[in-house]
Amino acid sequence: MCSSDLCCLILAIPFYVFGALQMKCISVNGSGGVTLNWVNTSSSVLFRSYHIYHANTTAGPYVLIDSITSYSTQSYLDVNANANSINAFYYVTLNNTNGSVETGDTLRAIRLNVIDPGDGYASLIWNGTHTPPVSSNSVYNLVFREYPTGTFTLIDSIDASLTTLNYLDEISICGDTVSYRIEIQDASGCRSVSSVD
């Protein structure tokens, strides 16, 4: 209650409830396997299991590929993803002993496609992991060039909020193989890594 001598200030602060299961990163390894990383901020008291679902299109169908019964395990490697050559979409559910189920956002593995149109530039095109980008991810996609073989060097960064993620790299190396990959850092410490092309 305000007295006549004082002014009252009422602040309306919106209250947001964030899901306990937050998807963070998705990385493609050299053999096409995919590693997922998530954070579970709920208590372990009601925890039963995580269930990992996979599909090759955003619309599905999604198939349960595994379950994890350890609360502290908050990553998963799908060795059979073949994400170097096909699309890979994933989501994880948090299943509790009281019957409640929470579903994390769907993440898409980053597939990088490099084209040499013959005009002196390598054209790189890739997809984001989520639209809009995961809120804890960096606002930049990092572009790495592999040359010589086995040595990746950061060459540029691209705004992650762009509708089309692409980059032109001037070809300055002749008569040899040059590869590329994309990385996205996350505040949780993990990183999303694209296929290499």
Secondary structure, DSSP 8 states (H G I E B T S, - for coil): ---TTS-------------SEEEEEEEE-TTS-EEEEEEE-S-STTEEEEEEEEESSTT---EEEEEE--TT--EEEETT--TTTS--EEEEEEEETTS-EEE---EE---EEEE--SSSEEEEEE--SSSS--TTB-SEEEEEEE-STT-EEEEEEEETT-SSEEEEEE----SS--EEEEEEEBTTS-EEE----
